[in-house]
């Protein structure tokens, strides 16, 4: 986990520089038709029930695309999964409406 700083407070969020990764993921969200893809996959995606709960469909779909676009190994995709979860929580907090 990253060390918390004064700049990590919400009041300073507007002054924070956007990283290349965040810019790329923002571009990916703008270009890809995520709702249409999710609606096609959702009926076949595992549901919460017995055993381990599945990762959210939207995060898993993004990881799948990143893994194939950049030829990532499974451990590298797992690192992307952790980052995407953090990013989705921070963007949901700032937007107020997006949930994953």
C-alpha positions in Angstrom: 0.0 0.0 0.0 1.2 3.5 -0.8 2.1 5.9 1.9 -0.6 8.4 2.6 0.4 12.1 2.2 -1.2 15.4 2.6 -1.8 15.5 -1.1 -3.8 12.3 -0.9 -6.6 14.1 0.9 -9.8 14.8 -1.2 -9.3 18.5 -1.0 -6.0 18.3 -2.9 -7.2 15.8 -5.5 -7.7 18.5 -8.1 -4.0 19.3 -7.9 -2.8 15.8 -8.4 -1.1 15.0 -11.7 -2.7 12.1 -13.6 -0.4 9.2 -14.3 0.2 7.6 -17.7 -1.6 4.5 -16.5 -4.6 6.5 -15.4 -4.7 8.3 -18.7 -4.6 5.1 -20.6 -7.3 3.5 -18.5 -9.5 6.6 -18.9 -9.0 6.4 -22.7 -9.8 2.7 -22.6 -13.1 3.4 -20.7 -14.0 6.1 -23.2 -13.4 4.0 -26.3 -14.6 0.5 -25.4 -18.3 -0.3 -25.3 -18.2 -1.8 -21.8 -21.9 -1.8 -21.1 -22.7 -3.7 -24.3 -19.9 -6.3 -23.7 -21.0 -6.7 -20.0 -24.6 -7.3 -21.0 -23.5 -10.1 -23.4 -21.3 -11.8 -20.9 -23.3 -11.2 -17.7 -25.8 -14.1 -18.2 -22.9 -16.6 -18.4 -20.7 -15.1 -15.7 -20.5 -16.9 -12.3 -22.9 -15.6 -9.6 -22.2 -15.2 -5.9 -23.1 -18.4 -4.2 -21.3 -21.4 -2.9 -17.5 -21.1 -2.6 -15.3 -18.2 -3.5 -17.1 -15.0 -4.6 -16.2 -14.1 -8.2 -14.4 -10.9 -9.2 -16.7 -8.2 -10.5 -17.5 -8.6 -14.2 -16.4 -5.1 -15.2 -13.0 -5.5 -13.6 -12.5 -9.0 -15.0 -13.4 -7.9 -18.5 -10.9 -5.0 -18.4 -8.2 -7.4 -17.1 -8.9 -9.8 -19.9 -8.5 -7.1 -22.5 -5.4 -5.7 -21.0 -3.9 -9.2 -20.7 -4.4 -9.8 -24.4 -3.5 -6.3 -25.7 -0.2 -6.3 -23.8 0.6 -10.0 -23.7 0.6 -10.0 -19.9 1.3 -13.1 -17.8 -1.2 -14.2 -15.2 0.8 -12.6 -12.3 1.1 -9.3 -14.2 -2.7 -9.4 -14.9 -3.2 -10.0 -11.1 -1.2 -6.8 -10.4 -3.4 -5.0 -12.9 -6.5 -6.4 -11.1 -5.3 -4.9 -7.8 -4.6 -1.5 -9.5 -8.0 -1.5 -11.3 -9.8 -2.2 -8.0 -8.1 0.8 -6.4 -8.7 3.0 -9.4 -12.4 2.0 -9.6 -12.9 2.8 -5.9 -11.2 6.2 -6.3 -13.1 7.0 -9.5 -16.4 5.9 -7.9 -15.7 8.1 -4.9 -15.0 11.1 -7.2 -17.9 10.5 -9.6 -20.3 9.3 -7.0 -22.2 7.2 -9.5 -19.9 4.5 -10.9 -19.8 1.2 -9.0 -17.9 -2.0 -9.7 
